[in-house]
């Protein structure tokens, strides 16, 4: 999914690892929601590929990369099989999955930003699509199971913010013409580190000021 930062073989391997881990998280949620094997596969596919598909549709890169490379499409199905038969074992290594998920977040926010730039979008759109590439699949996953998306919930550790920071760094690197495999990797590592710190220290985005008084006003107006 990333253009010309890494060699095609290295990039393919990184993409597939990220897709596999995202698919595992989608499959595990499907198990918790008591979905059947078809539901598990659908949620795995949507979680792994949703952000990239949405990005490609916006920038006009059709058919989306997920439908041109069968490896991208089949990898979530493999993850689904792992979850179907081994979900208790997969759940037990949830900490490892979160680490890999954070790595995928970093990789995909860089990938999305670079691809959006390649299609002639401006810096703000590049950053937004970088974040969508990394987190859009999780949003689609949560919507499908009728949950408020995790990245919008105050009681969850920061997720979208690390992706936005990584995407912002890439956009700056592009503007100063210093985006290389090394600096792109550094941007991904920043996003990864922020996500891991958010998980470790339970960092959350601030809520609206004076929420208590606002709630009281709303109730008095009923």
N, C-alpha and C positions, 0 to 999 in steps of 0.2 A: 503494500500500500504506500510506502514511502518512495518518493522518486529520488534517484541518484545520490542519496546520502551514503548508502552501503552497496556492496556488490549484490547483484540479484540473488545469488544463493544465500548469502548471509541474511538479506532482508526477508527472503521467503521463510527461512527458519525462524527468525524473530517474530514475524507475523503469525505463523502457525502456532508458536508457543503461546503468544498472547491470546489468540482466538481460542485455543484449547482451554486456557485457564478461565477466560470469561464464560465460556460455555459450561464449564463445571459449576460456576456460581449460579448460572441460570438453571441448570439441571437440579442442583440441590434445593433451590427455592421451589421448583416444581414438585419435588418429593415432599417438602414440608407442607405444600398446599394440597397434597394427596392427588396430584394429577396422574393420568395414565401414561403409558410409554410414549404415546403420540404427543401428549402435552409436554412431557419432559424434553422430547426432541425439539419441539417448536420453541420452547422457552430457551433452550440451549442455543439454537440457531439465532434467535432474535437478540439475545444478550451478546453473543459473540460478534454478530455482523451488523446489527441494527444501526449503530453509529456510522459505520463506513458507508452503508447503503444510503442512509439519509444524506450524508455529505455528498456522495456522488450524484444523487438525484438533484440536489441544489445546484451544484456546479455544472451539471450537464454531462457528466462523465458516464454515459450510458452505453451498453448495459453496465451496471455497477461492477466493480472489481470482484465482488463476492460471487458473481454469476459468470465471470470469465475464467476464473481459476478454480477448478473443481476441488483443489486441495483446501481452499478457504471454505467451501460449502460442505465438504465431507468431514472436516476436522470436528465441527460441533457434533456431528452424528457419532463419531468415535467417543467423544466426551460423554454423550448421552448414554452410550452402552456402559461406560465405566460407572456412571452414576446409577444406572438401573441395577447393575449387579453388585456394585461395591459401595453403595452410598454410605453405609455406616463407617467404613474405613476412610472414605474420602472426607466425611464430616470430622473425623478425628484429627485430620491434618489440616483443619481449617486455618490455623495460623500460617502454615506454609502457603496455602492458597491465597491468603490475604497479601502475603509478600509478593507472590507472583502476579497477583491482580494489580498491585501498585506498580510493578514493573511494566505490565501491559498498559496501564494508564499513562505512564511516562512515554512509552514508545508510541502509542497511538495519538497522543496529543501533538507530538512532533510530526508524525506522519500526516495527520489531517491538516495541520497548518501549512506544511510544505506543499501538499497537493492543492489546497485552495489557492495558494500563491501561484502555482504553476498554471492555474486556469484563469489568472488575471484579476483576482479579487484584491481588494485593498486590505490594509493591515488589520482593521477592526473585524472585517468578515473572516480573514484568515484565522484570527484568534478564536472567534466564535465557533468556527467549523473545526478547529483543532480540539476544542473542548467537547463539541458534539461527537466527534469521532471517538473520543476516549470514553465518554459517559452516556452517549445517546442510547446504546444498547441496554444499559441498565434502566434507563427511564422507560423504554418500551416494554421491558420485562415486567417492571412493577405495574405499569398501566394494565397489562394483559391479565394480571392476577388481582386487579382491583385494589392496589395499594398506592398510597401517596409515594411518588418516587423518592428514593432514599436521599438523593442529593438536595431535595427540597425540605427535608426534615431536620428540625433543629436538634433533635435528640440523636443524630448520627454524626460521626466524625467527618471532618471536611473531606470532600471528594472532588467536587467540581473546581474548587479554588486551586488545588495543586495543578489540575489540568490547565486552568486558565493562566497560571503563572508560567508553566512550561511553554504553553503556546505563545504567551507574550514575549518570552525570551527569544523564541525562534523568530517571531516577527521582527524584533529588534535586530537580531543577527542578519536577517535577510535585508533589512533596510540599510545596514552598514556594510553589506556584502562580505560578511564573515561567517556565513553558515557553511560548515564542513561536517564531515563525519564525527570529528572530535567535538566540535562545539554543539552539534545536534545531540550527541550522546550526553554531553554535560547538561543540556536543557532537560533531557529526559530524566537524568539523575536528580535534578533539582525537584521535578514534579514527584518522582518516586520518594525522595527523602521527606518532602513536605507531607505526603500521604502517610508515610510510616510514622512520622512524628505526631500527626493528627491521631492516628490509631493508638500510639503509645500514651499520649498525654490527653486524649479525648478532647482535642481542639474542635471547637464548633464556631460557626459564624454567629455574630451578635444578632439579637432580635430587635424589634422596634423599641424605641425609647418609650418609657412610661406606659408599658403595656397594661399595667394594672388599672390606671386611670382611664385608658381608652376602653377597656372591657367594661368598666363601670358605666361609662357614658353610653356605650352600646346597649347595655342592659336597661338603663333608665329610659332609653328611647323606644323600647319595645311596647 
